[in-house]
Amino acid sequence: MKLDGKSVVITGGASGIGAAIARAMHAAGSRVCIADLNLEAAEALAQSLSGVAVACDVSEEAAIQNAISVAEAAHGPVDIFVSNAGFGRGQPDHAASADNDTWNLNWQVHVMSHVYAARALLPAMIERGEGYFVNVASAAGLLNQIGDAAYSATKHAAVSFAESLHITHRDQGIGVSVICPQYVATPLIGLGDDDVDLAENLLSAGDVAACVIDGIQTETFRVLPHPQVAGFATARTADPERWLQGMRMLKAKADRELSGSSLLEFYKLV
Ligand SMILES: NC(=O)c1ccc[n+]([C@@H]2O[C@H](COP(=O)([O-])OP(=O)(O)OC[C@H]3O[C@@H](n4cnc5c(N)ncnc54)[C@H](O)[C@@H]3O)[C@@H](O)[C@H]2O)c1
């Protein structure tokens, strides 16, 4: 899909990958609506991009509907919806130790928000024969994030929902890209643009945004900003026992070499 003149909503657009996507889409000629919990930061960025901002908690269906209304009032029917908002809390102890509120929030933010956007937009997009969903999942949605079972499970569900969207609606003119990066230097892992040189495989938010733009323009389903993820995913499917053995070795290394906030430092190991 071409980006010039398109009406776009970006959730979690006030920071990190979402903010970089907003900048890249504006540069490509789109009109952006930045929807975020953090209205102040969303407004500041929107102003610099001649766009609009809206306070939005993506875990609430009415808030997604409201963000779409704000975008449509400013820029016309939404052509591209970028479901990017996300978070990572880790698990305090064993694999089931995160409390139910944390599991539910992971499910709402990483999966249901994608469902809410599709539910609100699909009927009109199908009628127009055109529309695009960019769903930011994670390499954890194809592999696993050691130390955060809720994040891993819900990112897998996000990839699966994106597949369902594509299978059901691609032939009605609806495009879907699911974005599956490994580690990106953003506040989510306590880093920023100045930290990209800390590890070889660490990307900047701008690097990921460039892959997103390319993914939309080429209408590519699976977008892997870290290309090596394709090989890991293939290895996981081809020989699950061997892949799990490798993951256990990686976990043992993390237990030996990383500090208490190991989730934030995992980028040092991959
Ligand atoms: N940074 C990484 O290493 C990495 C790797 C793979 C995938 N991702 C995914 O990329 C996406 C963006 O993450 P990021 O790294 O840019 O993080 P970030 O913390 O820099 O930005 C996340 C943004 O989402 C917003 N947000 C969080 N919960 C929200 C909610 N309920 N409603 C609305 N907005 C909400 C935050 O206010 C923030 O502006 C997430 O889905 C994350 O899981 C990140």
The ligand as a Gaussian input file, in Angstrom:
#p B3LYP/6-31G(d) Opt

LIG

0 1
 N       11.658000      -2.632000      22.730000
 C       11.779000      -3.913000      22.395000
 O       12.833000      -4.544000      22.617000
 C       10.627000      -4.627000      21.721000
 C       10.890000      -5.866000      21.095000
 C        9.842000      -6.544000      20.482000
 C        8.581000      -6.014000      20.465000
 N        8.339000      -4.821000      21.078000
 C        6.964000      -4.313000      21.052000
 O        6.946000      -3.047000      20.448000
 C        5.829000      -2.297000      20.922000
 C        6.279000      -0.907000      21.311000
 O        7.203000      -1.013000      22.375000
 P        8.392000       0.025000      22.639000
 O        9.610000      -0.781000      22.776000
 O        8.347000       1.128000      21.658000
 O        7.979000       0.512000      24.104000
 P        7.849000       1.978000      24.769000
 O        7.696000       1.710000      26.215000
 O        8.921000       2.876000      24.286000
 O        6.469000       2.531000      24.164000
 C        5.236000       1.920000      24.452000
 C        4.159000       2.980000      24.338000
 O        2.897000       2.310000      24.528000
 C        2.113000       3.087000      25.419000
 N        1.166000       2.215000      26.096000
 C        1.419000       1.223000      26.975000
 N        0.275000       0.667000      27.394000
 C       -0.728000       1.319000      26.757000
 C       -2.139000       1.226000      26.774000
 N       -2.769000       0.347000      27.572000
 N       -2.855000       2.042000      25.976000
 C       -2.235000       2.949000      25.178000
 N       -0.897000       3.112000      25.142000
 C       -0.171000       2.309000      25.932000
 C        3.109000       3.746000      26.369000
 O        2.556000       4.898000      26.993000
 C        4.259000       4.071000      25.412000
 O        4.092000       5.349000      24.828000
 C        5.241000      -3.120000      22.072000
 O        4.102000      -3.821000      21.619000
 C        6.359000      -4.090000      22.420000
 O        5.871000      -5.287000      22.994000
 C        9.345000      -4.104000      21.688000

